[in-house]
């Protein structure tokens, strides 16, 4: 599976590298009226892709942290329940001590 993943990664790199070599032309990017940038198409595409990926990660961060916090709470509750269960088993396995024996 690792070999297939590596081959796919190499193939994608070659395809994107070929795309970059074929699109070296300069383009005008107009943000607002009067604001224009000139540069290679590939750099603009790469920049907007990276910007979109960063926005996607930032949008997912709150839900990831919420799930981690819930998982930690659940793990803590499970650990305490296991300790209580172990204490009950230990108490059930020991013979009861009579109340009338005095410690000397």
SELOLO-945239 format. One line per 2 residues: their letters; for each residue y, x, z of N, C-alpha, C. Coordinates in steps of 0.001 Angstrom, whole numbers. Layout:
BEGIN
A = Y/X/Z/Y/X/Z/Y/X/Z; ...
END
This chain:
BEGIN
XX = -1191/821/0/0/0/0/1255/865/0; 1187/2006/715/2342/2903/730/2626/3457/-659
XX = 1561/3729/-1403/1734/4291/-2738/2402/3266/-3651; 1991/2027/-3560/2599/974/-4380/4068/805/-4011
XX = 4367/853/-2721/5748/730/-2273/6596/1889/-2789; 6050/3086/-2724/6795/4265/-3221/7012/4177/-4730
XX = 5978/3785/-5462/6118/3661/-6915/7149/2597/-7283; 7144/1493/-6564/8133/448/-6810/9548/947/-6501
XX = 9695/1708/-5431/11008/2267/-5079/11493/3229/-6156; 10603/4077/-6638/10975/5029/-7690/11348/4285/-8967
XX = 10587/3254/-9315/10875/2468/-10509/12242/1794/-10401; 12543/1200/-9250/13851/566/-9054/14983/1592/-9139
XX = 14766/2768/-8567/15797/3805/-8644/16061/4199/-10083; 15006/4371/-10865/15171/4762/-12265/15898/3665/-13039
XX = 15544/2417/-12790/16213/1307/-13482/17687/1261/-13116; 18014/1357/-11840/19417/1312/-11426/20190/2544/-11895
XX = 19541/3693/-11913/20195/4903/-12395/20488/4775/-13885; 19538/4226/-14635/19775/3984/-16061/20899/2988/-16270
XX = 20952/1954/-15434/22047/980/-15502/23382/1672/-15265; 23408/2572/-14286/24653/3282/-13971/25078/4182/-15125
XX = 24126/4844/-15773/24474/5716/-16887/24975/4930/-18096; 24467/3728/-18297/24880/2922/-19444/26225/2227/-19213
XX = 26645/2071/-17974/27878/1339/-17658/28912/2266/-17025; 29265/3302/-17744/30270/4245/-17246/31685/3800/-17582
XX = 31792/2741/-18346/33097/2284/-18813/34010/1865/-17674; 35290/2033/-17907/36290/1669/-16914/36629/186/-17050
XX = 36760/-476/-15915/37117/-1898/-15905/38339/-2098/-15024; 39055/-3179/-15296/40200/-3561/-14469/39752/-4659/-13523
XX = 40006/-4453/-12247/39667/-5451/-11232/40971/-5987/-10659; 41195/-7289/-10821/42432/-7906/-10366/42157/-8729/-9121
XX = 42708/-8274/-7989/42518/-8981/-6727/43477/-10152/-6616; 44748/-9866/-6582/45801/-10865/-6492/46773/-10603/-7633
XX = 47645/-11543/-7912/48624/-11285/-8981/49429/-10017/-8687; 49391/-9102/-9623/50131/-7857/-9474/49316/-6725/-8867
XX = 48118/-7008/-8373/47273/-5972/-7766/46081/-5726/-8686; 46040/-4549/-9265/44974/-4208/-10204/44402/-2847/-9848
XX = 43079/-2748/-9927/42406/-1458/-9717/41602/-1138/-10965; 41587/125/-11332/40771/582/-12446/39711/1519/-11922
XX = 38509/1384/-12461/37428/2268/-12062/36155/1912/-12799; 35125/2724/-12602/33850/2449/-13262/33203/1183/-12710
XX = 32563/434/-13606/31909/-822/-13238/30848/-594/-12166; 30108/483/-12282/29014/751/-11347/29541/947/-9929
XX = 30662/1631/-9788/31213/1841/-8449/31690/535/-7834; 32284/-334/-8643/32695/-1632/-8120/31482/-2458/-7694
XX = 30434/-2457/-8521/29230/-3209/-8168/28597/-2661/-6894; 28525/-1350/-6789/27953/-731/-5587/28791/-1067/-4355
XX = 30099/-994/-4490/30976/-1303/-3363/30834/-2737/-2892; 30800/-3685/-3834/30652/-5087/-3445/29267/-5381/-2899
XX = 28244/-4679/-3401/26898/-4853/-2854/26840/-4377/-1405; 27398/-3206/-1137/27405/-2667/228/28216/-3575/1152
XX = 29357/-4045/681/30184/-4957/1479/29419/-6239/1803; 28715/-6791/829/27919/-8005/1058/26776/-7760/2025
XX = 26132/-6592/1921/25035/-6272/2841/25556/-6149/4270; 26704/-5516/4441/27293/-5380/5783/27659/-6748/6347
XX = 28246/-7613/5520/28579/-8960/5980/27319/-9737/6363; 26247/-9560/5603/24988/-10232/5919/24416/-9780/7254
XX = 24468/-8481/7511/23969/-7948/8783/24819/-8464/9940; 26137/-8471/9754/27017/-8971/10814/26818/-10464/11056
XX = 26516/-11207/10013/26279/-12644/10180/24973/-12902/10927; 23990/-12036/10780/22698/-12211/11436/22693/-11688/12875
XX = 23632/-10838/13236/23621/-10186/14553/23585/-11170/15720; 24397/-12213/15767/24338/-13108/16932/22969/-13757/17131
XX = 22351/-14207/16055/21042/-14853/16217/19968/-13847/16619; 20059/-12621/16117/19089/-11583/16507/19220/-11291/18001
XX = 20448/-11148/18475/20644/-10867/19899/20196/-12046/20767; 20425/-13264/20296/19985/-14441/21032/18457/-14470/21138
XX = 17775/-14168/20049/16309/-14154/20075/15779/-13045/20983; 16434/-11896/20952/16011/-10801/21845/16187/-11181/23303
XX = 17313/-11831/23614/17563/-12237/24992/16522/-13264/25441; 16196/-14227/24583/15177/-15224/24921/13805/-14578/25084
XX = 13489/-13612/24248/12206/-12917/24364/12131/-12142/25676; 13230/-11519/26092/13236/-10778/27357/13054/-11724/28540
XX = 13719/-12891/28495/13559/-13870/29574/12120/-14373/29645; 11538/-14654/28496/10161/-15142/28455/9194/-14080/28967
XX = 9426/-12837/28591/8563/-11749/29047/8666/-11579/30560; 9878/-11697/31093/10079/-11577/32536/9376/-12722/33274
XX = 9493/-13936/32737/8833/-15082/33363/7318/-14934/33301; 6801/-14446/32209/5360/-14234/32065/4861/-13193/33054
XX = 5617/-12132/33225/5233/-11087/34180/5202/-11636/35601; 6208/-12423/35969/6226/-12990/37329/5074/-13978/37524
XX = 4748/-14753/36494/3623/-15684/36603/2299/-14933/36741; 2159/-13831/36033/938/-13029/36146/811/-12417/37538
XX = 1932/-11979/38108/1892/-11425/39465/1507/-12496/40482; 2059/-13700/40330/1705/-14795/41235/225/-15148/41105
XX = -272/-15152/39891/-1673/-15466/39658/-2576/-14401/40273; -2180/-13155/40142/-2962/-12058/40740/-2953/-12166/42262
XX = -1812/-12525/42846/-1730/-12698/44299/-2611/-13850/44757; -2661/-14931/43998/-3533/-16054/44344/-5000/-15660/44271
XX = -5376/-14921/43239/-6769/-14469/43123/-7148/-13567/44289; -6234/-12677/44657/-6495/-11760/45773/-6634/-12544/47070
XX = -5781/-13555/47277/-5850/-14358/48498/-7130/-15185/48533; -7584/-15680/47392/-8807/-16478/47347/-10056/-15628/47541
XX = -9996/-14368/47125/-11185/-13515/47217/-11401/-12976/48642; -10356/-12956/49462/-10496/-12460/50831/-10986/-13588/51736
XX = -11825/-13202/52691/-12313/-14185/53668/-11181/-14551/54612; -11117/-15790/55021/-10054/-16196/55952/-10259/-15559/57326
XX = -9155/-15199/57959/-9197/-14587/59285/-9029/-15681/60327; -9844/-15630/61367/-9682/-16629/62430/-8370/-16416/63174
XX = -7781/-17503/63655/-6506/-17455/64352/-6630/-16998/65796; -7800/-17091/66389/-7964/-16828/67818/-8160/-15341/68141
XX = -8296/-14497/67150/-8491/-13070/67432/-7134/-12438/67690; -7073/-11703/68818/-5831/-11032/69170/-5946/-9568/68783
XX = -4853/-9034/68322/-4826/-7613/68013/-4581/-6818/69288; -5439/-5861/69561/-5339/-5078/70779/-4671/-3766/70529
END
